[in-house]
């Protein structure tokens, strides 16, 4: 016989557990440093090149090296959690990122800076997948909307604030402080995690071996694709050999990885990404949306500072400050979006958020040299609110219907999709800018955002009151 819960019991079940909130706060502090470095360096490229006597083409590798290593280590996060446990994996990743940050600040030439940025990326690439996996497992699949509202705070806001912080540092301090600023953040994050993060032992019983072949296929595939896309962004086109050759290699390796993953399974080996996850419709839709949301977010982060500096003639600091309204907008709907996702499902929240974000990008496509800054700031607030709402619901929808043991693999897949999407968006918009105007590039950005409406229709809608993340063996 069916049972019903009293309103008090339902309210208690919907609340995010205090222990989970505490764990989230501890891990977010450490993750903030890695996320900050995805955008903070952009505004300092010219200054770094002048100081280290290097061309802008060479300085471009300061960003590319970070993105490549960041993407390469993402597939290892699930295996590391099972092999070493959450606490040790988290502390090690944060320590590697801290060491890389300090070394970057001490770099003596462009080659050493690029090498140390690769070390940074190795540590930083593990942080968000580990954070997401640990928190979802700690929450036991309950109140995913509220949980993702918390997790998405650094994911959405920190990269947006990067240009602001970078502009302030470049305008008032030496560029090396762009990397030194990570040191106190990482130290605090390490101390809090060491003191309060629960000791979670490695996976009990016989552990599957890491899929070395899969790693050797997927990691170079991601690296080659990111390299090709970054080269397209740097040189303004896809027709160059240094773009086509690595991109083609990446596509071939990825195709081999997919074919192998669909036809080969071994219980003694832990796949880098279990492609059987894509049999769950909500996860397939969410993965596609992760790619498009990364494209929309990071593509716009590439366009906006350039528009303010090149079209409006502003300095680095002013351009960074004028991007802050999007970060403010990202904060506004966090609680509401999480509650709505838990009550009505991910689909309507994602659809509404993407529509709002697309509509709020249109004014930039119509903007000229004298468009009101107040109007553009208000539009960015709305755009940030739309993207934030969509991302919160999207991150919750990606894990609906998945057994708990599959969460690490699901986290890996969604992060890879968002990382590649962000690089793809930057490369494509850079190519468009080389041949067209800023207005044309913003119209393309509107189209990319609107394109996300198609896979959003496949996300889960309203959930039954008792419906949570599926348990192992449950039908899907």
C-alpha positions in Angstrom: 0.0 0.0 0.0 1.3 3.4 -0.9 2.4 5.7 1.9 2.3 9.5 2.0 4.7 11.8 3.8 3.6 14.7 6.0 4.6 18.2 4.8 7.2 18.3 7.6 8.8 15.1 6.6 8.8 16.1 2.9 10.4 19.4 3.8 13.1 17.7 5.9 13.8 15.3 3.0 14.1 18.2 0.5 16.6 20.1 2.7 20.3 19.7 1.7 22.0 17.8 4.6 24.2 20.1 6.7 27.1 17.7 6.3 26.8 17.9 2.5 26.7 21.7 2.7 29.8 21.8 4.8 31.7 19.4 2.5 30.6 21.5 -0.5 31.9 24.7 1.0 35.3 23.1 1.8 35.7 21.8 -1.7 34.5 24.9 -3.5 37.2 27.0 -1.8 39.9 24.8 -3.4 38.2 24.4 -6.7 37.8 28.2 -7.1 41.6 28.6 -7.8 41.6 26.2 -10.7 38.5 27.7 -12.2 39.9 31.2 -11.9 42.8 30.2 -14.1 40.6 29.3 -17.0 40.0 33.0 -17.7 42.2 35.2 -15.5 45.3 35.0 -17.8 43.5 36.2 -20.9 43.7 39.9 -20.1 47.5 39.6 -19.4 48.7 38.0 -22.6 50.1 41.2 -24.1 51.9 42.2 -20.9 53.4 38.7 -20.4 54.7 38.8 -24.0 56.4 42.1 -23.6 58.0 41.2 -20.3 59.3 37.8 -21.5 60.2 39.1 -24.9 57.9 36.7 -26.7 55.5 37.0 -29.6 51.7 36.8 -29.1 51.8 33.5 -31.1 54.1 32.0 -28.5 52.3 33.6 -25.5 49.1 31.9 -26.8 50.5 28.6 -25.6 50.3 29.9 -22.0 46.5 29.4 -22.3 46.6 26.5 -24.7 49.0 24.4 -22.5 46.7 24.8 -19.6 43.6 23.8 -21.5 45.3 20.8 -23.0 46.6 19.4 -19.7 43.3 20.3 -18.1 41.4 18.2 -20.6 43.8 15.3 -20.6 43.5 14.5 -16.9 39.7 14.7 -16.7 39.2 11.0 -17.7 41.4 9.9 -14.8 39.3 11.4 -12.1 36.9 8.5 -11.7 39.6 5.9 -11.6 41.7 7.9 -9.1 38.6 8.2 -6.8 38.2 4.4 -6.8 41.9 3.7 -6.4 43.0 6.3 -3.9 39.8 7.6 -2.3 38.3 11.0 -2.4 40.3 12.7 0.3 43.8 11.7 -1.0 42.8 12.4 -4.6 41.5 15.9 -3.7 44.5 16.8 -1.6 47.0 15.6 -4.3 45.2 17.5 -7.1 45.1 20.7 -5.1 48.8 20.3 -4.1 49.9 19.9 -7.8 47.9 22.9 -8.8 49.5 25.0 -6.0 53.0 23.9 -7.0 52.2 24.8 -10.6 50.9 28.2 -9.6 54.0 29.1 -7.6 56.3 27.9 -10.4 54.4 30.0 -13.0 55.0 33.1 -10.9 58.7 32.3 -10.9 58.9 31.5 -14.6 62.1 33.0 -16.2 61.1 32.7 -19.9 58.1 31.8 -22.1 59.1 28.1 -22.3 59.2 27.7 -18.6 55.9 29.5 -18.1 54.2 27.2 -20.6 55.6 24.1 -19.0 54.5 25.2 -15.5 51.0 26.0 -16.9 50.8 22.4 -18.0 51.5 21.3 -14.4 48.8 23.7 -13.3 46.3 22.1 -15.7 47.1 18.6 -14.5 46.1 19.6 -11.0 43.2 21.8 -11.9 41.6 19.4 -14.4 40.9 16.9 -11.6 39.2 19.4 -9.2 35.7 19.9 -10.6 35.1 16.2 -11.6 36.2 15.0 -8.1 34.1 17.8 -6.4 30.9 16.9 -8.4 31.3 13.2 -7.9 32.0 13.4 -4.2 29.1 15.7 -3.4 26.5 13.8 -5.5 27.5 10.5 -3.8 27.4 12.2 -0.4 23.9 13.5 -1.1 22.7 10.1 -2.0 20.8 11.4 -5.1 18.5 13.7 -3.0 17.8 17.3 -3.7 20.1 17.4 -6.8 18.7 20.8 -7.8 19.8 22.4 -4.6 23.1 20.6 -4.6 23.9 21.7 -8.2 22.9 25.3 -7.2 25.8 25.1 -4.8 28.3 23.2 -7.0 27.6 25.5 -10.0 28.5 28.6 -8.1 32.3 28.4 -8.8 31.7 26.7 -12.1 29.7 29.6 -13.5 30.8 32.7 -11.6 34.5 32.3 -11.0 35.5 32.1 -14.7 33.4 35.2 -15.4 35.1 37.1 -12.6 38.6 36.1 -13.9 38.9 39.0 -16.4 37.9 41.4 -13.6 40.5 40.1 -11.2 43.1 39.8 -13.9 42.5 43.4 -15.1 42.9 44.7 -11.5 46.1 42.8 -11.0 47.6 43.8 -14.4 46.7 47.5 -13.8 48.1 47.6 -10.2 50.6 44.8 -9.7 53.1 42.7 -11.7 51.5 40.1 -14.0 53.1 37.3 -11.9 50.5 38.0 -9.2 47.9 36.5 -11.5 49.5 33.1 -10.4 50.5 34.1 -6.9 46.9 34.9 -6.1 46.2 31.2 -6.2 48.6 30.5 -3.3 46.5 31.7 -0.3 43.4 30.2 -1.9 45.0 26.7 -2.3 46.6 26.8 1.2 43.3 27.6 2.9 41.6 24.9 0.7 44.2 22.3 1.7 44.0 23.1 5.4 40.2 22.9 5.5 40.2 19.7 3.4 42.9 18.1 5.6 41.0 19.0 8.8 37.4 18.5 7.9 37.1 16.4 4.7 36.0 12.9 5.8 38.5 10.0 5.3 37.0 8.0 2.5 38.9 4.8 1.9 39.5 3.5 -1.6 36.8 1.3 -3.2 36.5 -1.9 -1.1 37.1 -5.3 -2.6 38.9 -6.0 -5.8 39.3 -2.9 -7.8 39.1 -2.9 -11.6 42.4 -2.0 -13.3 42.5 1.3 -15.2 41.8 1.1 -18.9 45.2 2.0 -20.1 44.3 1.5 -23.7 41.2 3.7 -23.3 43.3 6.4 -21.6 45.8 6.2 -24.4 43.0 6.7 -27.0 40.8 9.3 -25.2 43.4 11.6 -23.6 45.4 12.2 -26.8 42.1 12.6 -28.7 40.9 15.3 -26.3 44.4 16.9 -26.4 44.6 16.9 -30.2 41.1 18.3 -30.6 41.8 21.1 -28.1 45.1 21.8 -29.8 43.5 22.1 -33.2 40.7 24.3 -31.8 43.2 26.5 -29.9 45.3 26.9 -33.0 42.3 27.9 -35.0 41.5 30.5 -32.4 45.1 31.8 -32.5 45.4 32.0 -36.3 41.8 32.8 -37.3 40.8 29.8 -39.4 40.5 26.0 -39.8 42.3 25.6 -43.1 45.9 25.6 -41.7 47.8 22.3 -41.4 48.5 22.9 -37.7 44.7 23.0 -37.2 43.6 20.2 -39.6 46.2 17.6 -38.8 45.8 17.5 -35.0 42.0 17.8 -35.4 42.0 14.9 -37.8 44.1 12.8 -35.5 41.8 13.7 -32.6 38.7 12.6 -34.6 40.3 9.3 -35.6 41.4 8.5 -32.1 38.0 9.4 -30.7 36.3 7.2 -33.3 38.5 4.3 -32.3 37.8 4.9 -28.7 34.0 4.9 -29.3 34.0 1.8 -31.5 36.1 0.0 -28.9 34.0 1.2 -26.0 30.8 0.0 -27.7 32.0 -3.5 -28.4 34.5 -4.3 -25.6 33.7 -4.7 -22.0 35.8 -6.4 -19.3 34.7 -6.4 -15.6 38.3 -6.5 -14.5 39.0 -3.2 -16.3 37.4 0.2 -15.3 36.5 2.0 -18.6 37.6 5.6 -18.8 34.0 6.5 -19.9 31.3 3.8 -19.8 29.6 4.5 -23.1 26.6 2.5 -21.9 25.7 5.6 -19.9 24.4 7.1 -23.2 21.6 4.6 -23.2 20.0 6.9 -20.6 18.2 9.6 -22.6 18.5 12.3 -19.9 22.3 11.8 -19.7 22.7 11.9 -23.5 20.7 15.1 -23.7 22.6 16.6 -20.8 26.0 15.7 -22.4 25.0 17.4 -25.6 23.8 20.4 -23.7 27.1 20.5 -21.7 28.9 20.9 -25.0 26.6 23.7 -26.1 26.6 25.5 -22.7 30.4 25.5 -22.7 30.3 26.9 -26.2 27.9 29.7 -25.1 29.6 30.6 -21.9 33.3 30.6 -22.9 32.6 31.8 -26.5 31.0 34.9 -25.1 33.7 35.4 -22.5 36.1 35.5 -25.5 34.0 38.1 -27.4 33.0 40.5 -24.7 36.4 41.8 -23.6 37.5 42.2 -27.2 34.3 44.1 -28.0 34.8 46.5 -25.1 38.5 47.0 -26.0 38.6 47.1 -29.8 35.1 48.5 -30.6 34.6 50.8 -27.6 38.3 51.7 -27.0 38.4 50.8 -23.3 41.4 49.6 -21.3 41.9 46.1 -19.8 40.6 47.1 -16.3 37.4 48.8 -17.6 36.7 45.9 -20.0 37.0 43.4 -17.1 34.8 45.5 -14.8 32.1 45.7 -17.5 31.9 41.9 -17.6 31.2 41.7 -13.9 27.4 42.2 -14.3 27.2 38.7 -15.9 28.7 37.2 -12.8 26.2 39.1 -10.6 23.4 37.8 -12.8 24.7 34.3 -12.4 24.3 34.5 -8.6 20.7 35.8 -8.6 18.7 32.7 -9.6 20.8 30.0 -7.8 18.3 29.2 -5.0 15.2 29.5 -7.2 16.6 27.5 -10.1 17.6 24.6 -7.7 14.1 24.5 -6.1 12.4 24.6 -9.5 14.6 21.8 -10.8 13.7 19.6 -7.8 10.0 20.3 -8.1 9.3 20.5 -11.9 12.3 18.8 -13.4 15.3 19.9 -15.4 13.7 20.4 -18.9 11.5 23.5 -18.3 14.3 25.2 -16.3 16.9 24.6 -19.0 14.5 25.7 -21.8 13.6 28.9 -20.0 17.3 29.6 -19.1 18.6 29.1 -22.7 15.8 31.2 -24.2 16.6 34.1 -21.7 20.3 33.8 -22.5 19.8 33.8 -26.2 17.5 36.8 -26.1 19.9 38.7 -23.8 22.7 38.2 -26.4 20.8 39.9 -29.2 21.4 43.5 -27.9 25.2 42.9 -28.4 24.6 41.8 -32.0 22.8 45.1 -32.5 25.2 47.2 -30.5 27.5 49.9 -32.0 30.2 52.3 -30.9 27.7 54.5 -28.8 25.4 51.9 -27.3 24.6 52.7 -23.6 26.9 51.0 -21.1 24.0 50.9 -18.7 21.9 49.0 -21.2 24.7 46.5 -21.9 25.3 45.9 -18.2 21.6 45.2 -17.6 21.6 42.8 -20.5 24.6 41.0 -19.1 22.8 40.6 -15.7 19.9 38.9 -17.6 22.2 36.8 -19.7 24.1 35.6 -16.6 20.8 34.7 -14.8 19.7 32.7 -17.8 22.9 30.7 -18.3 23.2 30.1 -14.5 19.6 28.7 -14.3 20.2 26.4 -17.3 23.5 25.1 -15.9 22.1 24.3 -12.5 19.2 22.4 -13.9 21.5 20.8 -16.5 23.9 19.4 -14.0 21.1 17.9 -12.0 19.4 16.4 -15.1 22.6 14.8 -16.2 22.5 12.4 -13.2 18.8 11.7 -13.0 18.2 7.9 -13.6 21.8 6.9 -13.2 22.9 4.3 -10.6 25.2 5.7 -7.9 28.3 3.7 -9.0 28.0 5.3 -12.5 28.2 8.9 -11.2 32.0 9.1 -11.5 32.0 8.1 -15.2 29.1 10.4 -15.8 30.9 13.3 -14.2 33.9 12.7 -16.4 31.9 12.7 -19.6 30.0 15.9 -18.8 33.1 17.8 -17.9 34.9 16.7 -21.1 31.9 17.8 -23.2 31.9 21.3 -21.5 35.6 21.7 -21.8 35.6 20.8 -25.5 32.6 23.0 -26.1 34.3 26.0 -24.5 37.4 25.6 -26.7 35.2 25.0 -29.8 33.2 28.1 -29.1 36.3 30.3 -28.7 37.9 28.9 -31.9 34.8 29.3 -34.1 34.1 32.8 -32.9 37.7 33.8 -33.4 37.5 32.5 -37.0 34.3 34.4 -37.6 35.9 37.6 -36.2 38.8 37.2 -38.7 36.3 37.4 -41.6 33.4 39.4 -40.3 32.3 42.0 -37.7 31.6 41.8 -34.0 27.9 42.0 -34.8 28.1 38.9 -37.0 30.0 37.0 -34.3 27.4 37.9 -31.6 24.6 36.7 -34.0 26.5 33.4 -34.2 26.6 33.3 -30.4 22.9 33.8 -30.3 22.5 30.9 -32.7 24.7 28.6 -30.6 22.7 29.4 -27.5 19.4 28.8 -29.2 20.7 25.5 -30.6 20.7 24.2 -27.1 16.9 24.2 -27.1 16.8 21.0 -29.2 18.6 18.5 -26.8 16.9 20.3 -23.9 13.6 18.8 -25.0 15.0 15.4 -24.2 15.7 16.2 -20.5 13.5 14.8 -17.8 10.4 16.9 -16.9 8.3 16.8 -13.7 9.4 14.0 -11.4 7.3 11.9 -9.2 7.7 12.8 -5.5 9.6 9.6 -4.6 11.7 9.6 -7.7 15.4 9.9 -7.1 18.6 8.8 -8.8 18.2 5.1 -9.7 19.9 2.5 -7.6 22.0 -0.3 -9.0 19.8 -2.9 -10.7 16.7 -0.6 -11.0 15.0 -0.5 -14.3 15.5 2.6 -16.5 
